Amino acid sequence: MTKELLIGCGSRRVKLIHNGDMEFHDVTTLDINPDHKPDLVYDLCELPLPFDDETFDEIHAYEVLEHTGVQGDYKFFFAQFSDFWRLLKPDGKMFVTVPSINSPWLWGDPSHTRAMPKESLLFLSQPNYDAEVGKTPMSDFRNIYKADFDVIHLSENETTVGFVLQAIKPSRCSI
């Protein structure tokens, strides 16, 4: 059975992106708001998340990551994705939706503290560093980021970016 984590669950318990199964079966829910009755009330900005390594087959984060961190805080960005990677089993998947850069909700919602354009996903896959650093303006964060994901799905419309990351273990970090 697939063990799932739904972070920032709110009052919905629906998979917005899935592998063909739209229902949660063995899900742990996490939210900062106790009114949503999550399994665990927890602030996603507090790292590490309170779970053991390689606990989950799937992590679902729908319209929540833009509420965490601060725009330009690259240390938190990489620490957060490193922690998600830590929680996922090898080949585990992370299903995410965030506002697109064209969405009026991106900065219209006063609780949104960062944007996550699809281009930021390049920095989560270790082979991109070898391919791009020194050849393009891509910054090298391998000194602080050792986790590794492949982007296996990416979609964007006027308001939403949806993506699926697959945890690559062991990491392909070359330094």
C-alpha positions as CSV (number, residue, x, y, z in Angstrom):
1,M,0.0,0.0,0.0
2,T,1.2,3.5,-0.8
3,K,2.0,5.7,2.2
4,E,1.1,9.3,1.5
5,L,1.7,12.7,3.2
6,L,-0.6,15.6,2.4
7,I,0.9,18.8,3.6
8,G,-1.1,22.0,4.0
9,C,-4.1,19.8,3.7
10,G,-6.7,22.5,4.5
11,S,-10.2,21.2,4.5
12,R,-9.8,19.2,1.2
13,R,-8.6,15.6,1.0
14,V,-8.5,15.2,-2.8
15,K,-5.6,14.4,-5.1
16,L,-5.3,17.1,-7.6
17,I,-2.4,15.4,-9.4
18,H,-2.2,11.6,-9.3
19,N,-1.0,8.4,-10.9
20,G,-4.4,7.2,-11.9
21,D,-5.7,6.8,-8.3
22,M,-7.6,9.9,-7.2
23,E,-8.2,8.7,-3.6
24,F,-5.9,8.7,-0.6
25,H,-5.6,5.4,1.1
26,D,-2.8,5.5,3.8
27,V,-2.5,9.3,4.2
28,T,-1.1,11.4,7.0
29,T,-2.4,15.0,6.9
30,L,-0.5,18.0,8.1
31,D,-1.6,21.6,8.4
32,I,-0.8,24.7,10.6
33,N,-4.5,25.3,11.2
34,P,-6.1,23.0,13.8
35,D,-9.6,23.9,12.5
36,H,-8.8,21.7,9.4
37,K,-8.4,18.7,11.7
38,P,-5.1,17.4,10.3
39,D,-3.5,14.4,11.8
40,L,-0.6,16.7,12.8
41,V,-0.7,20.4,13.4
42,Y,2.6,21.7,12.3
43,D,4.3,24.7,10.7
44,L,6.0,23.7,7.4
45,C,8.6,26.4,7.9
46,E,10.0,24.4,10.9
47,L,12.5,22.0,9.5
48,P,13.0,19.1,9.6
49,L,9.5,17.8,9.4
50,P,8.7,15.4,12.2
51,F,8.9,12.1,10.2
52,D,11.5,9.4,9.8
53,D,13.7,9.2,6.7
54,E,12.1,7.4,3.7
55,T,8.6,7.2,5.3
56,F,6.5,8.1,2.3
57,D,5.9,6.9,-1.2
58,E,4.2,10.2,-2.1
59,I,4.0,13.7,-0.8
60,H,1.2,16.0,-2.0
61,A,1.4,19.8,-1.6
62,Y,-1.4,21.7,-3.3
63,E,-1.4,25.5,-3.2
64,V,0.8,25.5,0.0
65,L,4.5,25.9,-0.9
66,E,3.9,29.6,-1.8
67,H,3.0,30.2,1.8
68,T,6.4,29.0,3.1
69,G,9.8,30.6,3.0
70,V,10.5,34.1,1.7
71,Q,11.2,35.1,-1.9
72,G,15.0,35.0,-2.4
73,D,15.7,32.8,0.6
74,Y,17.6,30.1,-1.3
75,K,18.8,28.5,1.9
76,F,15.2,27.7,3.0
77,F,14.2,26.7,-0.5
78,F,17.0,24.0,-0.7
79,A,16.6,23.0,2.9
80,Q,12.8,22.4,2.4
81,F,13.3,20.3,-0.8
82,S,16.1,18.4,0.8
83,D,13.8,17.5,3.7
84,F,11.0,16.4,1.2
85,W,13.7,14.2,-0.5
86,R,14.7,12.8,2.9
87,L,11.1,11.8,3.6
88,L,10.5,10.1,0.3
89,K,11.4,6.5,-0.4
90,P,13.7,5.9,-3.4
91,D,11.7,6.7,-6.5
92,G,9.0,8.3,-4.3
93,K,7.0,11.1,-5.9
94,M,6.1,14.6,-4.9
95,F,2.9,16.1,-6.4
96,V,2.7,19.9,-6.3
97,T,0.6,22.8,-7.5
98,V,1.5,26.4,-7.0
99,P,0.3,29.7,-8.6
100,S,1.8,30.5,-11.9
101,I,3.6,33.8,-12.4
102,N,0.6,34.9,-14.5
103,S,-1.9,34.3,-11.7
104,P,-3.4,37.3,-10.0
105,W,-3.4,35.2,-6.8
106,L,0.4,34.8,-6.8
107,W,0.9,38.1,-5.0
108,G,-2.8,39.1,-4.6
109,D,-3.1,36.7,-1.6
110,P,-1.5,38.5,1.4
111,S,-0.3,35.1,2.8
112,H,1.8,34.2,-0.2
113,T,5.5,34.8,0.6
114,R,7.3,33.4,-2.5
115,A,6.8,32.5,-6.1
116,M,7.9,29.2,-7.5
117,P,8.1,29.5,-11.3
118,K,8.7,26.3,-13.2
119,E,12.3,27.5,-14.0
120,S,13.2,27.0,-10.3
121,L,12.7,23.3,-10.7
122,L,16.0,23.1,-12.7
123,F,17.8,23.6,-9.5
124,L,16.4,20.5,-7.9
125,S,17.9,18.0,-10.4
126,Q,21.6,17.4,-9.9
127,P,22.5,16.6,-13.6
128,N,21.4,20.2,-14.5
129,Y,24.3,21.6,-12.5
130,D,26.9,19.6,-14.6
131,A,25.1,20.6,-17.8
132,E,24.6,24.3,-17.0
133,V,27.0,25.7,-14.4
134,G,29.8,27.6,-16.1
135,K,28.0,27.5,-19.5
136,T,24.8,29.5,-18.5
137,P,23.9,32.0,-15.8
138,M,22.7,29.1,-13.6
139,S,24.0,29.5,-10.0
140,D,25.7,26.5,-8.4
141,F,24.1,25.4,-5.1
142,R,25.7,22.0,-4.8
143,N,27.6,23.2,-1.7
144,I,24.3,23.3,0.2
145,Y,22.0,21.1,-1.9
146,K,22.8,17.4,-2.2
147,A,19.2,16.0,-2.8
148,D,18.1,15.0,-6.3
149,F,14.8,15.0,-8.1
150,D,13.8,14.4,-11.7
151,V,10.8,16.4,-13.0
152,I,8.6,13.7,-14.4
153,H,5.5,15.9,-15.1
154,L,5.1,19.6,-15.7
155,S,2.0,21.5,-16.7
156,E,1.0,25.2,-16.6
157,N,-2.1,27.2,-17.3
158,E,-3.0,30.8,-16.6
159,T,-3.3,30.4,-12.9
160,T,-1.5,27.2,-11.8
161,V,1.8,25.3,-12.3
162,G,1.5,21.6,-11.5
163,F,4.5,19.3,-11.3
164,V,5.6,15.9,-10.1
165,L,9.1,15.3,-8.8
166,Q,10.6,11.8,-8.4
167,A,13.2,11.3,-5.7
168,I,16.5,10.0,-7.1
169,K,18.4,8.0,-4.5
170,P,21.2,7.9,-4.2
171,S,21.7,11.4,-5.3
172,R,23.7,12.1,-8.5
173,C,25.4,15.1,-6.9
174,S,28.9,15.2,-8.4
175,I,30.6,17.3,-5.6
